[in-house]
Amino acid sequence: MVTAPLTPVLLGVSARTAGPLVRMLAENPPFDVASALQTARDWGVRAHSPATGATRELWEALATVAAHDLGVARTIEPHLDALAILEQAGEAPAQGDATWGVFAAEGGDDPLTAVELPDIDVTSSGWLLSGTKPWCSLATRLSDALVSAHVGGGERRLFAVSLTAKGVRADEGAWHARGLAEIPSGPVRFDAVVARPVGDAGWYLSRPGFAWGGIGVAACWFGGAVGVARSVYARAAAGGAGPFLLMHLGAIDELVESARRALAEAAELLDAGEATGDAGSLLASRVRATVARAAEEILERAGHALGPAPLALDEEHAKRVADLQLYLRQHHAERDQAAHGGALAQSGDAPW
């Protein structure tokens, strides 16, 4: 559990005033999964979806909470993403005490499939989910989830499902991670579970919001990297810093600023309506790669600058490092770079 004060992480240059979401966080910072879920519910009422005029404020709030505790950010971000997806699908905002996840990873020998039953009882949706879904974060703590499932013809479709429904079974013993230890993300088995379709087949991946949500995750990586960078700054500011510590601090500042500028520019482009289609996908790929590269180098430089002591003796720093190392693996490194290069090569226009 992180007990340090929550300090805002702001993306703007001229406007350096924290927005209402960040101020709310500072007044009542979440400190564990339970309080993070309550914050997610509160944000669901106050936050705006990406590309609706307050994108920078949203990402600043995610970065702020991630710099405070990445486990808390990992709890809140998927809930907000799910609400944005439902809004983009033209559905009424979810109300009440619902807490949402988004389970869209693929893999394994028992893929999740959806079958429509035309003669099913009229009180249900007519769709049943069966199979195993990997990487389902907090499945035993959430009430609902948006899950992707195969519907035939090589296509996937998104479905809303209650995680308390009969036939839902999470493998609680599969999570052995040292980072994000409080966010178990193991597989969930669905046995003929009633679900409701959200959007048409293929819509989940083709909608502009898919790319926007990916940048929101990068805002969390950025916040976690800022939290690590603050440890280096604190050591240097305490006095007696040698030249190598100062060298690493200078390099870390460059990395933080490059990631901050990438996120700030992306927020402006989203709100200006200039991040849809291929342009939006390329923007998300660039921003995620920029932030991931900066965060990985900040982790390395912090280790060189600070040595082993904070990793062994400072609980909050050690947790933050382990959390960020795991969270960053949502970026698929060379595989994502290859996909980005392929998109550039097929775009038809020189990018620079």
N, C-alpha and C positions, 0 to 999 in steps of 0.2 A: 504494500500500500504506500502511495506517495503522499507525504504530508507537507512538502514544501509549498509556499504560496504559488498561486496560479498567476503567471505573468503573461500579458497579451502578446501574441505574435501577429504583427501587422504587415500587410503586403504593400501598402501604398507608400509613395514617396512624399507627395504634397499633403495628402490627407492621412494624418497619423493618429486620428482619434478612433478609439475602439467603438464598434457598433453595439447595438443592444444585445446581441447574442453573446458577445465576448464579455460585456459588462455583467450579464446574468451569470456567466460562468465564474467570473471573479468574485461575485457576491456569494455564490453557493457552489463551490467546486465539487464535482462528483469524485468520489475516492475509491469506489469499488464497482462491481458489476451491477449490484442492485441500485445504487444511486445513479449510475450511468444510464440504466434503463429508464429511470424516472426522468432524467435529463432529456433522454431521447424523446419521451412522450411530450415533455414541455416544448422542446424544439419543434416537434411536429406541428405545433400550433403556431409558432412564431416564425420559423424559418421559411424562406422562399426556395423553390426549386432552382437549379442552375439555369442560366440564360433567361431569367425573368426580372433582371434589374438589380439584384443584390448578390451576385455571384461572389464578389470579393469578400463581402461580409460573411457569407456562408463558409468559404474556404479559410478565412481568418479564424473563425470559431473552431473549425476542425483542427487547424494547425495549433491553435492555442491549447486545446484540450490534449492534443497529442504530445506537445512539449511538456505538459503536466504529467500525463500517464498514457502510454500508448494502448494499454489494455482498455482504458476507458474510451479512447477514440475508436478502438476496434469494435466496441459495443454500440456506439452511437452512429457511426457512419453508415452501416448497412440499413439501419432503420430509416434514416433520412433518404437513402437511395431508393428503398422500397416505396416510400411515400411519393417520391418524384416519379418513379416508374408508373405507379397507379395514376398519378395526375396526367402524365404523358399519354396514358391509354384512354384518357377521357373518363376515368372513374371518379366518383365522389371521394374526397379525402377520407381516409380512415379515421374514425373517431374512437373515443373511449380509451380503455387501458391496453389496447393491442400493442404488442411489441413485435417488430418485423425483422426478418432476415432475408437475404437474397442468396439462394443456393443454385448456382449456375455452372459450377465446375463439372467437367466430364472426365470419365476414366473408369477403369475397373472392368470386371468380367460380367457384371450384372447391371447394365445401364438402365436408368429410369425410363420407363415408357408410359405413354398415356393412351388409353383406349376409350373411345366414345361408345356409349351404350344407348341407342336411341329409345329403347323402351324402359329406361330406368324410371323410377318414381319421380313424378313431376316436382317434388320438393327438393330435389338435388340437381346438380349441374349436368349430369349425363356423362361425366368423365371420371375414370378411375386411374390412379397412379400405382404402378408396381415396379419394383426394382430397388437398387441401392444408389443413393446420391452421396458422392464423396465431399469432404471439406464443408461440412455443415456447422458453422460456428454457432455456439450457444443454443443448439437445438433443444436442449432440455430446459432452457430458461426463457425461451421466446414463446409467444402465443401463436404466431402465424409466420408464414414464409412465402416468398415467391420462388418457385422452383422451375427449372427448365427440364423438359422431358421430350423424348423422341416420339414423333407422331406418325412415322412412316414416310416413305419417299425421300429419306435422308434429311428431313426437316425436323427442327425442334420448335417447341412452342412453350410459352410461359404460362404457369398456373399458380393460382393462389390456393393455399392449403392450410388448414389448421393443424398445428403440430401437437395438439392434444387429441386429435381424432383417433378413432380405433384403427389399428393397423400401422401406426407410426412407431418405430422403435429405433432409438439412437444407441450406437455402440459407445458407451461411456468409458470403456477401458482402452480405447484406441489412442488417446492423446498422451504422448510422452514428452512433449516439448518443454524445454527450459525457458524459452521466450514465450510470451503471451500464455503463460501456464494457466491463467484464470479464464481463458477463452477456448475451451475445448472445441475442436473443429474436426471431429471424426465423422465417419459415415453414418447415414440414416437409412434404414430399411423401410420401404413403403409397401404394404400388402393390401392392394385393392382399396386405396384411400380415395375418398371422394374429393374432387378438386374442381376449381372454377377457372376456365381459360381467361387469360389477360392478353389481349391483342391477338392478331392472327399468327399463323405459323410463320416463323422467320422474323417477326416484328421485333422481338427483344434485341437481337443483334444488329438489325438494320436501322433502328431509330437513332436520331442524333444524340439522345440522352445516354446511349451506351458509352460513347466517347467521353461525354461530360462527367459521368460517374467515375470513369477511370481517372480523371484529373482530380476529382475529390479525394480519391485514395492517395494520390501523390501529395495532396495537401497534408494528409496525415503523416506521410513519410517525412515531409519537410519539417513539420512540427517536431517529430521525434529527433531529427537531426539537429534542430535548434536546441533541444534539450541537452543533447550530448555536447554541442558546441559551448553552451553556457558553462559547463563544468571546466572546459579549458580556459575560458575567459576568467572565471572566478579564480583559478589557480594563478593565472598571470597577473590579475589585478591585485592579488594579495601581496605582491611585492617579491623581489628577489628572483624574478624569472630570468632564466638563462636564454642565450640566443636561440637555441633550438626550440624551446617552448614558444618564444615569440614568433619564430618562423612558422611554426604550425598554426599559431593563432592567426597570423596574417593570411595564410593560405585558406584556413577555415572560413575567414570572413569573406574571401573572394567566392568560395563555394556557396555559402549561405546567400550571398547577394545574387549570384547567377540563378539559383533556384527561385529566390523570391521574385526576381524580375520575370522569369518565365511564367510563374503562376499569376502575377499581377496582370501581365499582358494578356494571358489566356482569359482571365475574368472579363477584361474589357471587350475582347473579341466575342465572347459568348453573349454578353449583354447587348452588343451591337448587331447581333444576328449574323455574324460572319464566321460561325463555326459549325456549319451544317455540312452534310454530305462528306465528300472526300476531304474537303478542307478541315472539317471538324475532326475526322479520324487522324489526319496527319498532325494536326495541332496536338491532340491528346498523346500521340506516340512521341512527339518531340518533347513535350513537357514531362511526361512520365520518365523518359530516358534521362533528361537533364536532371531532374530531381533525384532519381535513383543513383545516378553517377555521383552527384554531389554528396548524397547521404552516405554512400559506401566509402568515399574518400574521407569524409568527416569522421566516420567510425575508425578508419585506419589511422588517421592523423591524431585523433584523440588518444588512441592506445599508445602511440609513440610518444606523445607529449606528456601523458600522465603516468605511464608505467602501469604495473599490476595493482598498485594499492587500491584505487577506487573500484576496480573490478572485484577485488576480494573483500574490501572493508566498507564500501559505501553501498548500502542496499539499493537505494534509489537509482544510482548511476548504473550499477550492475544490471538491474532489472531493465532499465531503459536501453542499454546496449543489446541485451539478449532479445528484448521485444523487437527492436528495430531490425536486427539482423534477420529475424524470421519474417517480419512483416514485409520487408523489402523483396522477399522471394515471390511476392505476387507479381513482381516484374520479372519476366522470363529471360533477362540478360541477352545473350547472343541470339536466341530464337526471336525475341522481339525486335532486335536490331535488324535481323535478316528480313523479317516481315516489313519493317519500316523501309528498308532499302528497296524491297520489291515494289512497294506501293509508289515510291518515288520514281523508279525506273519505268513504271507503267503509266505514270501521270500524263506523259506527253509534253510536259513543259519542264525546262531546267529550273530547279528550285532556287538557284542563287544567281 
